[in-house]
Amino acid sequence: MKLHHTLLASVTLLACLTAHAQTVSVSPPHTNVTVGDSFSVDILATGFPDKIFGGGFNLAFDPTILKLDGIVIPASWEFAVSTGLLDPAAGTVSDVYFNTFSAPIKGDFLTASLKFTAIGGGTSGIALSESPSFPFGNEFANAVAVTYVDGNVAVVPEPNSLTLLLVGIACAGWATKRRQG
């Protein structure tokens, strides 16, 4: 009977921990744009039961498809912030971090907004990973385990002028034929 209670307690604890999974994710998870478009995605933290004093992340993307124009960290992270070290040729940013001294946050919160320009056709992931130098930390000065959830961006090539001209001529011919027949 004692083994049954221990097993039940373990399953209950596991269920509670799973219910409070702390994630950092790209939002929206899927974005569709056209070459030349500028757009933003947010990096959201969700499900943090303890107050968080700060944290950080690394990110990666395809530099032949996306150009990172900037990272904006909300003013609520007032103590120490960095938009990280960008390697535009590799499509990586290392050690984006943010901290607060006066107002730790729990629950769901914005960590950063990423501003991109679509420069090529195709699909690029926006991959998040842990920053070993700047782990998420709670009010008890403990590192907090986080699950990172990636996003992706589908970039459709902009139709070129010749294609648009041909489509226009075809439509005009179809309209003329329809009027005559």
C-alpha positions in Angstrom: 0.0 0.0 0.0 2.9 2.4 0.8 4.4 1.8 -2.7 1.0 2.7 -4.2 0.9 6.0 -2.3 4.4 6.9 -3.2 3.7 6.1 -6.9 0.5 8.2 -6.7 2.4 11.1 -5.1 5.1 10.9 -7.8 2.6 10.9 -10.7 0.7 13.9 -9.1 4.0 15.8 -8.7 4.9 15.1 -12.3 1.5 16.3 -13.5 1.9 19.5 -11.5 5.3 20.2 -12.9 4.0 19.5 -16.4 1.1 21.9 -15.9 3.5 24.6 -15.0 5.9 24.2 -18.0 7.8 27.4 -18.6 8.3 28.2 -22.2 9.9 30.9 -24.3 8.5 31.0 -27.8 8.3 32.9 -31.1 4.9 34.6 -31.6 3.3 34.2 -34.0 4.7 30.7 -34.5 4.1 31.0 -38.3 4.4 34.1 -40.4 3.8 34.6 -44.1 5.4 37.6 -45.9 6.5 38.8 -49.3 10.1 39.6 -50.2 10.8 43.2 -49.2 8.3 43.2 -46.3 9.4 44.3 -42.9 7.7 42.5 -40.0 8.1 41.8 -36.3 7.8 38.7 -34.1 7.7 38.6 -30.3 9.6 36.4 -28.0 7.1 35.5 -25.3 7.6 33.8 -21.9 4.7 31.8 -20.6 3.8 29.8 -17.6 6.4 31.1 -15.1 5.0 30.4 -11.6 7.8 32.2 -9.8 8.9 35.8 -10.1 11.6 36.1 -12.7 14.4 38.6 -12.3 15.7 38.1 -15.9 17.1 35.7 -18.4 18.4 35.4 -21.9 18.4 33.4 -25.1 20.3 32.8 -28.4 18.6 32.8 -31.8 19.3 31.6 -35.3 17.7 32.3 -38.7 18.5 31.8 -42.4 20.4 35.0 -43.5 19.7 34.3 -47.2 15.9 34.7 -46.4 15.8 37.1 -43.4 17.7 40.2 -42.3 17.5 41.1 -38.6 17.0 44.8 -38.4 16.8 45.1 -34.6 15.8 43.7 -31.3 13.7 45.7 -28.9 13.6 44.8 -25.2 10.7 46.2 -23.2 11.4 49.1 -20.8 10.2 46.9 -17.9 13.5 45.2 -18.0 15.2 48.3 -16.6 18.3 46.9 -14.8 20.6 45.4 -17.4 19.8 44.5 -21.0 21.6 43.6 -24.2 20.4 42.8 -27.7 23.3 40.3 -28.0 26.0 39.8 -30.5 24.7 39.6 -34.1 26.6 37.6 -36.8 24.6 38.6 -39.9 26.5 36.3 -42.2 25.7 33.2 -40.0 22.2 34.4 -39.0 22.8 34.1 -35.3 22.5 36.3 -32.2 24.3 35.2 -29.1 23.4 36.2 -25.5 20.3 38.5 -25.8 19.6 39.2 -22.1 17.3 41.3 -19.9 17.0 41.9 -16.1 15.0 43.8 -13.6 16.0 44.9 -10.2 12.8 46.5 -9.0 9.9 44.6 -10.5 10.3 40.8 -11.1 7.7 39.3 -13.3 5.7 36.0 -13.1 3.2 34.4 -15.4 3.3 35.4 -19.0 5.5 38.3 -20.3 7.3 39.8 -23.3 11.0 39.4 -23.3 11.8 41.0 -26.7 10.5 41.9 -30.2 12.5 41.0 -33.3 12.3 43.2 -36.4 13.1 41.5 -39.7 13.1 42.3 -43.4 12.4 39.5 -45.8 15.2 39.5 -48.4 14.8 36.1 -50.2 12.2 33.5 -51.0 11.8 30.3 -49.0 11.2 29.3 -45.4 13.4 30.3 -42.5 13.1 29.0 -39.0 13.6 31.3 -36.1 15.3 29.0 -33.6 15.6 29.9 -29.9 18.0 28.3 -27.5 19.3 28.7 -24.0 22.0 31.3 -23.4 24.5 29.5 -21.1 25.8 32.9 -19.9 22.3 34.3 -19.0 19.9 31.6 -17.8 16.4 32.5 -16.6 16.6 33.2 -12.8 13.8 33.4 -10.2 13.4 35.5 -7.1 15.3 32.9 -5.0 18.4 33.2 -7.3 17.8 29.8 -8.8 18.2 29.0 -12.5 14.9 28.1 -14.0 14.5 25.4 -16.6 12.9 26.6 -19.8 11.5 24.9 -22.9 12.2 26.9 -26.1 9.7 26.8 -29.0 10.8 27.9 -32.5 8.9 29.7 -35.2 9.1 29.9 -38.9 8.6 32.5 -41.7 7.5 31.7 -45.2 8.6 34.3 -47.7 6.9 34.4 -51.1 9.0 36.0 -53.9 7.5 39.2 -55.2 6.2 38.8 -58.7 8.5 40.5 -61.2 7.3 43.3 -63.6 7.3 41.0 -66.7 5.0 38.5 -64.9 2.6 41.2 -63.8 2.6 42.6 -67.4 1.8 39.2 -68.9 -1.0 38.5 -66.4 -2.4 42.0 -67.1 -2.4 41.3 -70.9 -4.0 37.9 -70.4 -6.8 39.4 -68.3 -7.4 42.2 -70.8 -7.6 39.6 -73.6 -10.0 37.4 -71.6 -12.2 40.4 -70.9 -12.3 41.4 -74.5 -13.1 37.9 -75.7 -15.8 37.7 -73.1 -17.4 40.9 -74.3 -17.3 39.7 -77.9 -18.7 36.3 -77.4 
